[in-house]
Amino acid sequence: MSVIAEIIDTLENKIGKLFIKINSLEKNNQDLKMDLGNAAQTIQSQSKEIDALRTQYETLKIANGLLGSEDNKRETKLKINSLIREIDYCIAQLSD
């Protein structure tokens, strides 16, 4: 009987260790999920910031073109022509 009791005690100890390990892994999993959520929020905010900076960059390129910068003159002229066409279209729509 003592052999069976030892086997049962060994099994109980191993099962206890497994439960401790499972709890530890579940806590680790929850922590990783929180980290993933935080990383996703960081990525989203950085994407918004990148979009804002791109818009600001385009605005600065146009402003430099208007101020006489030779680098973006062609792009600025194209943008101005596009705006003039849009305004002409709006005027034509209003006069109809």
C-alpha positions as CSV (number, residue, x, y, z in Angstrom):
1,M,0.0,0.0,0.0
2,S,2.8,2.4,0.7
3,V,4.0,2.2,-2.9
4,I,0.5,3.2,-4.1
5,A,0.5,6.1,-1.5
6,E,3.9,7.3,-2.8
7,I,2.6,7.2,-6.4
8,I,-0.5,9.1,-5.4
9,D,1.6,11.7,-3.5
10,T,3.9,12.1,-6.5
11,L,0.9,12.5,-8.8
12,E,-0.6,15.1,-6.5
13,N,2.7,17.0,-6.4
14,K,3.0,16.9,-10.2
15,I,-0.7,18.0,-10.6
16,G,-0.1,20.9,-8.2
17,K,2.9,22.0,-10.1
18,L,1.0,21.8,-13.4
19,F,-1.8,24.0,-11.9
20,I,0.8,26.5,-10.8
21,K,2.4,26.5,-14.2
22,I,-1.1,26.8,-15.9
23,N,-1.9,29.8,-13.8
24,S,1.4,31.4,-14.5
25,L,1.0,30.8,-18.3
26,E,-2.5,32.3,-18.2
27,K,-1.3,35.4,-16.4
28,N,1.6,35.7,-18.9
29,N,-1.0,35.3,-21.8
30,Q,-3.1,38.1,-20.3
31,D,-0.1,40.3,-19.9
32,L,0.9,39.7,-23.6
33,K,-2.6,40.5,-24.7
34,M,-2.5,43.8,-22.9
35,D,0.9,44.5,-24.4
36,L,-0.5,43.7,-27.8
37,G,-3.5,46.1,-27.3
38,N,-1.1,48.8,-26.2
39,A,1.1,48.3,-29.2
40,A,-1.9,48.4,-31.5
41,Q,-3.0,51.8,-30.0
42,T,0.6,53.1,-30.3
43,I,0.6,52.0,-34.0
44,Q,-2.7,53.7,-34.6
45,S,-1.7,57.0,-33.0
46,Q,1.6,56.9,-34.9
47,S,-0.2,56.3,-38.2
48,K,-2.4,59.3,-37.5
49,E,0.7,61.4,-36.7
50,I,2.4,60.2,-39.9
51,D,-0.7,61.2,-42.0
52,A,-0.8,64.6,-40.3
53,L,2.9,65.1,-41.0
54,R,2.5,64.1,-44.7
55,T,-0.3,66.6,-45.1
56,Q,1.9,69.3,-43.4
57,Y,4.8,68.3,-45.7
58,E,2.6,68.7,-48.8
59,T,1.4,72.1,-47.6
60,L,4.9,73.2,-47.0
61,K,6.0,72.1,-50.5
62,I,3.2,74.1,-52.0
63,A,4.1,77.1,-49.8
64,N,7.7,76.9,-50.9
65,G,6.6,76.8,-54.5
66,L,4.5,79.9,-54.0
67,L,7.4,81.7,-52.4
68,G,9.5,81.1,-55.5
69,S,11.4,77.9,-54.6
70,E,12.6,76.2,-57.7
71,D,12.3,72.7,-56.3
72,N,8.5,72.3,-56.4
73,K,7.5,74.9,-58.9
74,R,6.0,72.4,-61.3
75,E,4.0,70.7,-58.7
76,T,2.7,74.0,-57.4
77,K,1.7,75.2,-60.9
78,L,-0.2,71.9,-61.4
79,K,-2.0,72.2,-58.1
80,I,-2.9,75.9,-58.8
81,N,-4.2,74.9,-62.3
82,S,-6.2,72.1,-60.8
83,L,-7.8,74.5,-58.2
84,I,-8.6,77.0,-61.0
85,R,-10.3,74.3,-63.0
86,E,-12.3,73.3,-59.9
87,I,-13.3,77.0,-59.3
88,D,-14.3,77.4,-63.0
89,Y,-16.4,74.3,-62.8
90,C,-18.1,75.5,-59.6
91,I,-18.8,78.9,-61.3
92,A,-20.2,77.2,-64.3
93,Q,-22.5,75.1,-62.1
94,L,-23.7,78.2,-60.3
95,S,-24.5,80.1,-63.4
96,D,-26.6,77.3,-64.9
